[in-house]
Amino acid sequence: MTSTLRTLTVPLDGRNFAGGLPSFLVRDDVLCWTRRESGLAGFGEIARFRATGPERFLEADIWWRHLVIEADITDPVELPGTGPLAFGSFAFSKASPYESRLIVPELVVGVRDNQAWVTQLTFDGGELTTAGALAALDRWLAGPAAFAGVPAAGTTTAAADSAGDATFGAAPAAGGGAVVRPLPLAAGATLHTGSLSEEAWMEAVTAGVEEIRTGALEKLVLARDVVATVPGGVNASQVLRELAAQYRECWTYGVDGLVGATPEMLIQVEGRTAQARVLAGTLDRRDAHGEDGLPMDYATRVLAGSEKQRHEHDIAIQSLTTQLAPFSEAMNAHDEPFILELPNVWHLASDVKAELTEVEGHVPTCLALINALHPTAAVCGTPTQVAGELIRKLEHLDRGPYAGPVGWLDAAGNGEWGIALRGAVIEAPDTVRLYAGCGIVDGSQPEAELAETWAKFRPMLEALGINS
């Protein structure tokens, strides 16, 4: 055995990936990060980091850098997400008992810009080969209806497939396309009150607005939870595929029982370029039913034309750009927010792009940036410390990983970290805890905020097969 991390990345040239990366989401224990047809899927586990407390991001950063600094890396593809890679999920609060984690998988499949690859990772001293990596991929995807490799003529093994034209992922239909398996409704599924009843949560919103009116803070984000019981059991891979198909503009994530599809990018790092997508301001698309004119016209009028919604959005943008500025030599943000259209809601959204500068002799890592950025006003409030204390007082809820960073990082310093929104934690084979939150400002109405949480629960409820 060896303590040195060793990786081999193999391009998957000449293969047809029906459905792209989401077609690899075939196991309930899969690690994933995907948007549209691109992303990463991880299988197995060879190393894990755990931490709690205020230093969790920096401790994870140190652990990862020590792991990869002497790694033996063979990577002919050299794209973000190739070579050594870890998936991660971090607690929202420094006071949470939830263990933040980085997980190094045994195998990673990546799809990006019409290129695909597989990376095998090990601490074993044995030789890593192309044939071995392809055989490992075959084994991990060998579950029912999970792997439909079509070997080239005269070949029978996954290793031999490297010379052929194989199809990975969804089983081929008679017409040559991927079979689409509709998500069945969860028979007998029930919803239960979480940490607070609806009435108690609306009282918390009222209390939050009163605190804002004293001048103690400008904005507060209050979350609530509900618990779903699914008697037939929760099929995590099916939930992830459903989210990936329905919420293509979001980033679908799965890490250790945390699943969801977030529309908000906390930080994406590629080389020296960092990008973020900030959301604040929400409108349920069901509110447009019966309105005259085009739905997007309605969204623009109600969202972009609302002083309350614009104020909430401006606070979120200011929060992120102020925290990112010390790490940037140049920054660009939209002058005006745009309307992000999702199947369940519209959001006011702004994209921010920054060129990173060297801090103490090196470009900051994505985990160092997360340490500076989290929590933003979009998920906590402002001022941060005041809002955080009020959240603990009013929510009566340990958010765990909800609204915390979730994503991946590689050895080259690249990474994508979203905010774990529109998601849930699978707590037992038949039990899922869903989370949703709202930005509270002066003028917020408890009934409207409660309705907004139900709109934000909808992606997970529908993915679970629960009518909402």
C-alpha positions in Angstrom: 0.0 0.0 0.0 1.0 3.6 -0.5 -0.2 6.8 1.0 0.3 8.7 -2.2 -2.8 9.6 -4.2 -2.5 8.3 -7.8 -4.9 9.1 -10.6 -5.3 8.2 -14.2 -7.7 10.1 -16.6 -8.8 8.4 -19.7 -10.6 10.2 -22.6 -13.8 8.5 -23.7 -13.5 9.3 -27.3 -15.8 7.9 -30.0 -18.7 7.2 -27.6 -22.3 8.4 -27.7 -23.6 9.6 -24.3 -27.4 9.5 -24.6 -28.6 12.2 -22.2 -25.1 13.4 -21.3 -23.8 13.3 -17.8 -27.3 12.8 -16.1 -27.5 9.4 -17.7 -24.7 8.3 -15.4 -26.9 9.0 -12.3 -27.8 5.4 -11.9 -26.9 4.6 -8.3 -28.4 6.0 -5.1 -24.9 6.5 -3.7 -23.7 8.5 -6.7 -21.9 11.8 -6.1 -22.9 14.3 -8.7 -22.8 17.9 -10.0 -24.5 18.4 -13.3 -26.1 21.2 -15.4 -27.7 20.6 -18.7 -25.7 17.7 -20.3 -22.4 18.5 -18.6 -20.9 17.8 -15.2 -19.3 15.2 -12.9 -20.5 11.9 -11.4 -18.5 10.1 -8.7 -18.6 6.5 -7.6 -17.1 4.9 -4.5 -14.9 6.5 -1.9 -11.2 6.3 -1.1 -10.8 9.2 1.3 -13.0 11.5 3.4 -12.4 14.7 5.4 -14.8 15.8 8.2 -14.9 19.0 10.2 -17.2 21.2 12.2 -16.9 24.7 13.5 -15.8 28.1 12.2 -12.6 26.8 10.6 -14.2 24.0 8.5 -13.4 25.6 5.1 -9.8 26.3 5.9 -9.2 22.9 7.5 -10.7 21.3 4.4 -8.5 23.4 2.2 -5.3 22.4 4.1 -6.3 18.7 4.0 -7.0 18.8 0.3 -3.7 20.6 -0.6 -1.7 18.1 1.5 -3.4 15.3 -0.3 -2.8 16.5 -3.8 0.6 18.2 -3.5 2.5 15.0 -4.1 -0.1 13.1 -6.0 1.0 11.0 -9.0 -1.3 12.4 -11.8 -1.6 11.2 -15.3 -4.0 13.5 -17.1 -3.9 13.8 -20.9 -7.3 15.6 -20.9 -6.4 18.5 -18.7 -9.8 20.1 -18.3 -11.4 21.5 -15.1 -12.6 18.4 -13.2 -9.9 16.0 -14.5 -7.2 14.5 -12.3 -7.7 14.4 -8.5 -11.1 15.5 -7.5 -13.3 15.7 -4.4 -17.0 16.4 -3.9 -18.0 18.4 -0.9 -20.9 19.6 1.3 -20.5 22.1 4.2 -22.7 23.1 7.0 -24.4 26.4 6.8 -23.6 27.4 10.3 -20.3 27.3 12.2 -22.3 26.2 15.2 -24.0 23.2 13.5 -23.1 19.7 14.5 -23.5 18.6 10.9 -20.1 17.3 9.7 -18.9 19.2 6.7 -17.1 16.9 4.3 -15.0 16.3 1.3 -15.2 12.9 -0.4 -12.6 11.6 -2.8 -14.3 9.0 -5.1 -12.8 5.9 -6.6 -14.0 6.8 -10.0 -15.2 10.0 -11.7 -17.0 10.4 -15.0 -16.9 13.9 -16.6 -18.7 15.5 -19.5 -17.8 19.0 -20.7 -17.9 20.8 -24.1 -18.7 17.5 -25.9 -15.7 15.8 -24.3 -16.0 13.0 -21.9 -13.5 11.2 -19.6 -13.2 8.8 -16.7 -10.7 9.2 -13.9 -9.6 6.4 -11.6 -8.2 7.4 -8.2 -6.4 5.1 -5.8 -3.9 4.9 -2.9 -3.0 1.4 -4.0 0.5 0.8 -5.4 -0.9 -1.2 -8.3 -0.6 -0.1 -11.9 -3.3 2.2 -13.3 -4.2 1.4 -16.9 -6.7 2.5 -19.5 -8.2 -1.0 -19.6 -8.5 -1.1 -15.8 -10.2 2.3 -15.7 -12.7 1.3 -18.3 -13.3 -2.0 -16.6 -13.9 -0.1 -13.3 -16.5 2.1 -15.0 -18.2 -1.0 -16.3 -18.4 -2.5 -12.8 -19.8 0.7 -11.2 -22.5 1.0 -13.8 -23.4 -2.6 -14.0 -26.6 -2.3 -12.0 -30.1 -3.0 -13.5 -30.7 -0.9 -16.6 -27.6 1.1 -15.7 -25.0 0.3 -18.3 -25.9 -0.3 -22.0 -22.4 -0.5 -23.5 -22.4 -1.7 -27.1 -19.1 -3.4 -27.7 -17.4 -3.0 -31.1 -17.6 -6.0 -33.4 -15.6 -8.9 -32.1 -15.0 -7.5 -28.6 -16.6 -8.5 -25.3 -15.0 -6.5 -22.5 -15.2 -2.9 -21.4 -11.5 -2.6 -22.0 -12.0 -3.7 -25.6 -14.7 -1.0 -25.9 -11.9 1.6 -26.0 -11.6 0.8 -29.7 -15.3 0.7 -30.5 -18.3 3.0 -30.5 -20.1 2.4 -27.3 -23.1 4.0 -25.7 -23.0 4.6 -21.9 -25.9 5.6 -19.8 -29.6 5.2 -20.6 -30.7 2.0 -22.3 -31.2 2.6 -26.1 -34.7 2.7 -27.4 -35.8 0.9 -30.5 -35.5 4.2 -32.4 -31.9 4.8 -31.2 -32.7 7.4 -28.5 -32.6 7.0 -24.8 -35.5 5.4 -22.9 -37.3 7.9 -20.7 -38.6 6.3 -17.6 -41.4 8.5 -16.1 -41.1 9.1 -12.4 -44.0 7.2 -10.7 -46.0 9.0 -8.0 -45.0 8.0 -4.5 -47.9 6.0 -3.4 -49.0 6.9 0.2 -46.4 9.6 0.6 -47.1 12.1 3.4 -45.8 15.5 4.5 -45.2 16.4 8.2 -44.6 19.6 10.0 -40.9 20.3 10.5 -39.3 22.3 13.3 -42.1 25.0 13.2 -45.7 24.9 12.3 -46.8 27.3 9.5 -48.4 29.6 12.1 -45.2 29.6 14.2 -43.0 30.3 11.2 -45.2 33.2 10.1 -44.9 34.6 13.6 -41.1 34.4 13.2 -41.3 36.4 10.0 -43.3 39.0 11.8 -40.7 39.2 14.5 -38.0 39.5 11.9 -39.7 42.4 10.2 -40.0 44.1 13.6 -36.3 43.7 14.2 -35.6 45.2 10.7 -37.7 48.2 11.5 -35.7 48.9 14.6 -32.7 49.4 12.3 -30.7 46.5 13.7 -30.4 44.9 10.3 -31.5 45.4 6.7 -32.3 41.9 5.6 -32.9 38.5 7.3 -33.3 35.1 5.6 -35.6 32.7 7.4 -35.8 29.0 6.5 -38.3 26.3 7.4 -38.4 22.5 6.9 -41.0 19.8 6.2 -40.5 16.1 6.4 -41.7 13.7 3.6 -42.3 10.0 4.3 -42.3 7.8 1.2 -43.4 4.3 2.2 -41.9 2.7 -0.9 -38.5 4.2 -0.2 -36.6 7.1 -1.7 -34.8 6.4 -5.0 -32.1 9.0 -4.8 -30.7 8.4 -8.4 -34.2 8.8 -9.8 -34.8 12.0 -7.9 -31.5 13.4 -9.2 -32.3 12.5 -12.8 -35.7 14.1 -12.5 -34.2 17.3 -11.1 -31.6 17.3 -13.8 -34.2 16.9 -16.5 -36.7 19.5 -15.2 -34.3 22.1 -13.9 -31.7 22.3 -16.6 -30.7 25.9 -15.7 -29.9 24.8 -12.2 -26.9 22.8 -10.9 -28.1 19.4 -9.7 -26.1 18.1 -6.8 -25.9 14.9 -4.8 -23.4 14.4 -1.9 -23.9 11.9 0.8 -27.7 12.0 1.0 -27.9 15.7 0.3 -29.8 16.2 -3.0 -31.2 19.1 -4.9 -31.0 21.5 -7.8 -29.7 25.0 -7.0 -30.1 28.0 -9.2 -27.4 29.9 -7.2 -23.7 29.7 -7.8 -21.7 30.8 -4.8 -18.3 30.7 -6.6 -16.9 29.0 -9.7 -13.2 29.1 -10.2 -11.4 28.3 -13.4 -7.8 29.3 -13.5 -7.7 32.9 -12.3 -11.3 33.6 -13.2 -14.0 33.5 -10.6 -17.8 33.7 -11.3 -20.9 33.8 -9.2 -24.7 33.9 -9.8 -26.6 35.9 -7.2 -30.3 35.5 -6.7 -32.7 37.5 -4.6 -36.2 38.3 -5.4 -38.7 35.5 -6.2 -42.1 35.2 -7.9 -44.1 32.0 -8.1 -44.9 31.3 -11.7 -48.4 30.1 -10.6 -49.1 33.8 -9.7 -49.1 34.6 -13.5 -52.1 32.4 -14.2 -55.0 34.5 -15.4 -52.8 37.5 -16.0 -53.0 39.4 -19.3 -49.9 39.5 -21.6 -46.9 37.3 -21.8 -45.7 35.6 -18.6 -42.2 37.1 -18.8 -43.8 40.6 -19.2 -45.6 39.9 -15.9 -42.4 38.7 -14.2 -40.5 41.7 -15.3 -43.2 44.1 -14.2 -43.7 42.5 -10.8 -40.1 41.6 -10.0 -38.0 44.2 -11.7 -40.6 46.8 -11.0 -40.9 46.1 -7.2 -38.9 48.4 -4.9 -39.0 45.6 -2.2 -37.6 43.0 -4.6 -34.9 45.3 -6.0 -33.8 46.3 -2.6 -33.5 42.7 -1.5 -31.5 41.9 -4.6 -29.2 44.9 -4.2 -28.3 43.9 -0.7 -27.3 40.4 -1.9 -25.1 41.8 -4.7 -23.4 44.2 -2.4 -22.7 41.5 0.1 -21.0 39.3 -2.5 -19.0 41.9 -4.3 -17.7 43.5 -1.1 -16.5 40.1 0.2 -14.9 39.2 -3.1 -13.2 42.5 -3.8 -10.0 41.9 -1.7 -9.3 38.8 -3.8 -9.9 40.5 -7.2 -7.9 42.7 -9.4 -10.9 43.3 -11.7 -14.6 42.7 -11.3 -17.7 42.9 -13.5 -21.3 42.7 -12.4 -24.6 43.3 -14.3 -25.8 46.9 -13.9 -29.3 45.6 -14.0 -30.5 42.1 -12.8 -32.1 39.8 -15.3 -35.1 37.5 -14.9 -34.1 33.9 -14.4 -37.0 31.7 -15.6 -37.3 28.3 -13.8 -40.2 25.8 -14.0 -41.5 26.8 -10.6 -40.5 30.4 -10.1 -38.9 33.5 -11.6 -35.9 35.1 -9.8 -34.1 38.4 -10.1 -30.5 37.3 -10.9 -27.1 38.9 -11.5 -23.9 37.3 -12.7 -20.6 38.5 -11.2 -17.2 37.8 -12.8 -13.8 38.6 -11.2 -10.2 38.1 -12.2 -8.4 36.8 -9.1 -5.3 38.5 -7.7 -2.5 36.9 -5.7 -2.9 37.1 -2.0 0.3 36.4 0.0 2.0 35.1 -3.1 -0.6 32.8 -4.5 -4.1 32.9 -6.1 -6.7 32.0 -3.5 -8.2 28.6 -3.7 -12.0 28.1 -4.1 -12.2 27.0 -0.5 -10.4 30.1 0.7 -12.9 32.2 -1.3 -15.8 30.3 0.2 -14.4 31.0 3.7 -14.6 34.7 2.9 -17.9 34.7 1.0 -20.1 32.4 3.1 -22.7 33.2 4.3 -23.9 35.8 1.8 -26.8 38.1 2.4 -28.8 35.9 -0.1 -29.0 33.1 2.5 -28.3 34.8 5.8 -29.0 38.5 5.8 -27.1 41.7 6.6 -25.2 42.6 8.8 -24.1 38.9 8.8 -23.5 38.6 12.5 -26.8 40.2 13.5 -28.8 38.2 11.0 -27.1 34.9 12.1 -27.9 35.5 15.7 -31.5 36.3 14.8 -31.8 33.1 12.6 -30.7 31.0 15.6 -33.3 32.7 17.7 -36.3 32.6 15.4 -35.9 29.5 13.2 -35.6 26.8 15.9 -33.9 24.7 13.2 -30.4 23.4 12.5 -30.1 24.0 8.8 -27.3 21.3 8.6 -26.1 21.5 4.9 -29.0 23.5 3.7 -27.9 26.9 2.3 -24.3 25.8 2.8 -21.7 25.4 0.0 -22.0 22.2 -2.1 -19.9 21.2 -5.1 -16.4 20.0 -6.2 -12.8 21.0 -6.5 -9.7 19.6 -8.3 -6.0 19.7 -7.8 -5.5 22.5 -10.3 -7.5 24.9 -8.1 -10.7 24.7 -10.3 -14.0 24.2 -8.6 -17.7 24.9 -8.7 -19.6 25.5 -5.5 -23.3 26.3 -5.4 -25.5 27.1 -2.4 -27.4 24.1 -1.4 -30.9 25.4 -2.1 -34.1 23.7 -3.5 -32.8 20.5 -1.8 -33.3 18.0 0.9 -31.5 15.5 3.1 -32.4 11.9 2.9 -32.5 11.0 6.6 -33.7 7.4 6.3 -34.6 5.0 3.4 -38.2 6.4 3.5 -37.7 9.8 5.0 -36.6 13.1 3.5 -36.3 16.5 5.1 -36.9 19.4 2.7 -35.8 23.0 3.3 -36.8 26.4 1.9 -36.1 29.9 2.9 -37.1 33.5 2.1 -35.4 36.9 2.2 -37.2 39.1 4.8 -37.0 42.9 4.4 -39.1 45.8 5.6 -42.5 45.3 3.9 -42.4 41.5 3.9 -45.8 39.8 4.5 -45.8 36.5 6.4 -48.5 34.9 4.3 -46.7 35.8 1.1 -43.4 34.5 2.4 -45.0 31.2 3.5 -46.4 30.8 0.0 -42.9 31.4 -1.4 -41.5 28.6 0.6 -44.1 26.2 -0.9 -43.0 27.4 -4.4 -39.4 26.6 -3.4 -40.3 23.2 -2.0 -42.0 22.3 -5.3 -38.9 21.0 -7.2 -38.1 18.4 -4.5 -41.7 17.5 -3.9 -42.3 16.8 -7.6 -39.0 14.9 -7.9 -40.2 12.7 -5.0 -43.5 12.2 -6.8 -45.5 14.2 -4.3 -48.2 16.4 -5.7 -47.8 20.0 -4.5 
